[in-house]
Amino acid sequence: MKSTTLSGVEVINMKLGLSSYSLFRAIADGRMTIVDAVKWVAENGGEHIEIVPAGFDLIETPQLIGQIRDAAEQAGIELSGYLIGADFLKDGAEAKQQEIDRVKQHVDVAVKLGVRNMRFDVAYAGIEEDRSLSRFESDLPALTAACREVADYAAQFDIMTSVENHGYYIQASERVYRLVKEVDRANYRTTLDVGNFLCADEDPVLGVKRNVEIASFVHFKDFYRRSSSRQPGEGWFPSAGGYWLRGAICGYGDLDLAATVRVLKEAGYDGHLSVEFEGQEDCLLASRIGLANVRRLWEEG
């Protein structure tokens, strides 16, 4: 979002919000509903919220769609995106097409929500699975075809679709870039998660530099990172190369988020920013602090 000062100098006005996934634990344990979450984000400094159906399902309970829209309108907050998981590497042509059709159903949900950004994952590979470059090159044609079909379907509704650097397999910046370029659709880009590159053992700032030109949305996330021959304890998970990571409140972890802000500003990024929290602290406390920290980082950067 850009504005022009009286001197005629163009500046970027960041629009900060929260992924509802950040509040998943509070939704799961009954402290709040997704409708409550929309109101909470508005009350705690967020200008928009991404809807991630974790702990609820908008296809099985379509009545929630209208309730979410009404809550956002009443709170004066934007519904900025809709995010789902997907895996286009199912065994067999029929299973692959069923997955594509399922994602299209979720495009219809995005239309009903009134959002203009939709992220869907494309493939996963566990830490012990084959994540080699040769496998990626072999899978790329099938992934490309599936993403094109969904993007073309979404285009009629003026919806921007995207892949996130997510799930180990399609997580490094070069693979994300390659997929987006192969799909070659104006409404297919990337939801750029500034922290997720660390899961693939890629320098996060460098990953952001490589992918910012194809970004339609940005997630702000932070991690603690440790080098150890054994698992440090509860809450830690392995990176692709064997380091250990744990989610942190944005601004409290080991990522250089100030440098990331500078990269985004220098690139002229003018889309949405969403804080995404997945650490061990209370999610309400962590989300509130994370929103404030990212806003301060952006203003100071």
Secondary structure in CASP SS format (residue, H / E / C, confidence):
PFRMAT SS
TARGET T0000
AUTHOR 0000-0000-0000
METHOD secondary structure of the structure
MODEL  1
M C 1.00
K E 1.00
S E 1.00
T E 1.00
T C 1.00
L C 1.00
S C 1.00
G C 1.00
V C 1.00
E E 1.00
V E 1.00
I E 1.00
N C 1.00
M C 1.00
K E 1.00
L E 1.00
G E 1.00
L E 1.00
S E 1.00
S H 1.00
Y H 1.00
S H 1.00
L H 1.00
F H 1.00
R H 1.00
A H 1.00
I H 1.00
A H 1.00
D C 1.00
G C 1.00
R C 1.00
M C 1.00
T C 1.00
I H 1.00
V H 1.00
D H 1.00
A H 1.00
V H 1.00
K H 1.00
W H 1.00
V H 1.00
A H 1.00
E H 1.00
N C 1.00
G C 1.00
G C 1.00
E C 1.00
H E 1.00
I E 1.00
E E 1.00
I E 1.00
V C 1.00
P C 1.00
A C 1.00
G C 1.00
F C 1.00
D C 1.00
L C 1.00
I C 1.00
E C 1.00
T C 1.00
P C 1.00
Q H 1.00
L H 1.00
I H 1.00
G H 1.00
Q H 1.00
I H 1.00
R H 1.00
D H 1.00
A H 1.00
A H 1.00
E H 1.00
Q H 1.00
A H 1.00
G C 1.00
I C 1.00
E E 1.00
L E 1.00
S E 1.00
G E 1.00
Y E 1.00
L E 1.00
I E 1.00
G C 1.00
A C 1.00
D C 1.00
F C 1.00
L C 1.00
K C 1.00
D C 1.00
G C 1.00
A H 1.00
E H 1.00
A H 1.00
K H 1.00
Q H 1.00
Q H 1.00
E H 1.00
I H 1.00
D H 1.00
R H 1.00
V H 1.00
K H 1.00
Q H 1.00
H H 1.00
V H 1.00
D H 1.00
V H 1.00
A H 1.00
V H 1.00
K H 1.00
L H 1.00
G C 1.00
V C 1.00
R C 1.00
N E 1.00
M E 1.00
R E 1.00
F E 1.00
D C 1.00
V C 1.00
A C 1.00
Y C 1.00
A C 1.00
G C 1.00
I C 1.00
E C 1.00
E C 1.00
D C 1.00
R C 1.00
S C 1.00
L H 1.00
S H 1.00
R H 1.00
F H 1.00
E H 1.00
S H 1.00
D H 1.00
L H 1.00
P H 1.00
A H 1.00
L H 1.00
T H 1.00
A H 1.00
A H 1.00
C H 1.00
R H 1.00
E H 1.00
V H 1.00
A H 1.00
D H 1.00
Y H 1.00
A H 1.00
A H 1.00
Q C 1.00
F C 1.00
D C 1.00
I C 1.00
M E 1.00
T E 1.00
S E 1.00
V E 1.00
E E 1.00
N C 1.00
H E 1.00
G C 1.00
Y C 1.00
Y C 1.00
I E 1.00
Q C 1.00
A C 1.00
S H 1.00
E H 1.00
R H 1.00
V H 1.00
Y H 1.00
R H 1.00
L H 1.00
V H 1.00
K H 1.00
E H 1.00
V H 1.00
D C 1.00
R C 1.00
A C 1.00
N C 1.00
Y E 1.00
R E 1.00
T E 1.00
T E 1.00
L E 1.00
D E 1.00
V C 1.00
G C 1.00
N H 1.00
F H 1.00
L H 1.00
C H 1.00
A H 1.00
D C 1.00
E C 1.00
D C 1.00
P H 1.00
V H 1.00
L H 1.00
G H 1.00
V H 1.00
K H 1.00
R H 1.00
N H 1.00
V H 1.00
E H 1.00
I H 1.00
A E 1.00
S E 1.00
F E 1.00
V E 1.00
H E 1.00
F E 1.00
K C 1.00
D E 1.00
F E 1.00
Y E 1.00
R E 1.00
R E 1.00
S C 1.00
S C 1.00
S C 1.00
R C 1.00
Q C 1.00
P C 1.00
G C 1.00
E C 1.00
G C 1.00
W C 1.00
F E 1.00
P E 1.00
S C 1.00
A C 1.00
G C 1.00
G C 1.00
Y C 1.00
W E 1.00
L E 1.00
R E 1.00
G E 1.00
A E 1.00
I C 1.00
C C 1.00
G C 1.00
Y C 1.00
G C 1.00
D C 1.00
L C 1.00
D C 1.00
L H 1.00
A H 1.00
A H 1.00
T H 1.00
V H 1.00
R H 1.00
V H 1.00
L H 1.00
K H 1.00
E H 1.00
A C 1.00
G C 1.00
Y C 1.00
D C 1.00
G C 1.00
H E 1.00
L E 1.00
S E 1.00
V E 1.00
E C 1.00
F C 1.00
E C 1.00
G C 1.00
Q C 1.00
E C 1.00
D C 1.00
C H 1.00
L H 1.00
L H 1.00
A H 1.00
S H 1.00
R H 1.00
I H 1.00
G H 1.00
L H 1.00
A H 1.00
N H 1.00
V H 1.00
R H 1.00
R H 1.00
L H 1.00
W H 1.00
E H 1.00
E H 1.00
G C 1.00
END
